[in-house]
Structures are given as structure tokens and as C-alpha cells.
Amino acid sequence: MMKRAMLAVSLCAAWVVHDIGGAHSQSRTYPNRPIKMIVPFPPGGPTDGMARLISDRLGALLGQSVVTENHGGGAGGSVGAKLVASADPDGYTILVTPGGSLTTGPAVHKNIGYDPITAFAPIGLLIETPVIISVHPDLPAKSLAEVVTYAKANPGKISWGSQGFGTAPHLLAEMFKLEAGINIVHVPYRGSAPLLAAVVAGEIQMIGDPSTTSLPLIQSGKLRPLAIAGSERFSQLPDVPTAPEAGYSKLNAPFWLGVVAPAGTPPAIINQLNAAFRVSLADPQTRVRLANLGAEIKIGTPAEFGELLARELAQWTAVVRAANITVE
């Protein structure tokens, strides 16, 4: 059975490499120089860590180095996204990002500087990982229901931190406020590293953060997990219920990572990059390292990723409207 499974993996990889070769025949000179992989957040967060994990294998497959550059700032990471939107559509500048710069940020900030639907060419969804809703141990709440009870008795006393204004965890907080009918305060930070430092120090009481960065703090007792913001429990925290199980069905927003190029990038290059990411993520060592972080590989087609982006943009735009979030 093991030999047959390995043979199946090898055959799948061979077909994908064949696809890379086919696409390469249509764009014979690509790539002939390093590729810039833009991460729209500071170093140290889940996006940066997983982008760097993938980039080495990707560069080996494409025969060129893939250079990861951090360009943090803006609503949901819009500074880095704007840089890619205005880059030449030649496949040498790509954006690896969660939903912040493509869905939640544009939903919050109407004048973000680009149209997320028309400014980019989707390459593919890459991975998905659970978002864990956790609290500082000093908060007297061991479930979402107890958080709601405490928040109603102490309006405005709970602070929910996020990786920035317009990120998915920010809008997850707004969704929680709407669904539970509570008054909690959103506090934005510039990325995951300062956010996690703040919650460990007790400056804020509550976060929704990917397992890739918050799990070590949970395992060391510095954070108390309350719920998984998704439809399935997390294998590494099997006793922690999902938010829907806890009675909050709308809190279903796993962290995902995807990749786009500037609009107008030739389809042959888009397909070549999609195939290269597919093979990169099939690498056994990469799969193990991602699995240890709680990340599940979700590689799909460019079209499927485009559909996901449109669907989530509509979802978060509705949340922004219902929460009456405005930006000066």
C-alpha cells in the first residue's frame, strides 16, 4: 500500500512538472531572473513564515531564486498589494497574502488604491489553517458564552486585538459583536508579532489568530483557547469546540494564504506558477513542516481562487455595512 501511495504521488508530481514544461514552452524565456514574492506584512507573522517556507522549494523548481520582500502597512496589507498591482505584468512580482489585502481591506477601505477584482490575476489558493479565538488567562472566561456574559456585564472592558485595521481577524471581531450583541473594543496592531506580544502582556484580552503563530503560546499556557473560528475542530486542540458548536455559527473564517500576480500577466505564466506552487507544496518535507504548524494544503486552480476572492469580498463587505465601519 505504501509503495502504491508513493507511486501515485510521484505520478501526480510528474504530471504537474509536465504542465510546468508545457507552460514553459509557451513562455520560453520565463523565468530568466529572480522573482519577487511580496508579503504585505512585517516579518515574524504567519504569512511571512509560510511564504519563506515555500519560496526555497519554488525557486528550485523554477530555476531562479524567489526573493521574499516584506512591505507591511495599509488596510489589511494594502501597501504591498498596491506595489504588486502597479508592477509590470511579467510574472516577476507576485503577492502572497491572506484575505486582508484582497477581501477584508478593500471591504473596509473604499479608497484603498486598487480594485481587488480587476487589479490582480489569481494564481491559486495555497493553504488554510485554523483561526483560534483565545484570551489572556486573567480574563475570567473559559468559553465564548462566558465572554459574552462578561462583556454584557462590563461593556467596553474587553479589548480584541488584530493584526491591523481591515484584516480578517478585525472583521471577525466585528462579526462576533454583531452576532452576540456585545460591546468590545477593537485594537489594531502592525502585524502578528506586536499583537501577540500585547496579548501575552495583558494589554489586550482577546484575539483571533492563526494556529501557526498562536498555538505555541497556547501550549505554554500564555493564552487560553476558547473556540476554533471554523467548521471543524483542530486536531492539535481536540477539546476546543468550534465557534458554531459554541452557538456562534457566523464565526467561520479560517486563515488562508493565496497568491496573485498583476492583472494582464500572460495565462501561460499564471499556469506555470500555479503548477510550480502545486509541486512545491507536494514536497514531503514541506508538507510535514506545514502540518506541524496546523496548515492544510489547499492548492486549487486560478479560476477557483478567483471565485473564492469574489465570494469573500461580498461576505466581508456585508459585515462592514452591518457594523457601520467607516474610514475617514
Buried (B, 14 or more C-beta within 10 A) or exposed (E): EEEEEEEEEEEEBEEBBEBBEEBBEEBEEBBEEEBBBBBBBBBBBBBBBBBBBBBBBBBBBBEBBBEBEBBBBBBBBBBBBBBBBEBEBBBBBBBBBBBBBBBBBBBBBEEBBBEBBEBBBBBBBBBBBBBBBBBBBEBEBEBBBBBBBBBEEEEEEBBBBBBBBBBBBBBBBBBBBEBBEBEBBBBBBBBBBBBBEBBBEEBBBBBBBBBBBBBEBBEEEBBBBBBBBBEEBBEBBEEBBBBBBBBBEBBBBBBBBBBBBBBEBBEBBBBBBBBBBBBBBBBEEBBEBBEEBBBBBBBBBBEBBBEBBBEBBEBBBEBBEEBEBEEE
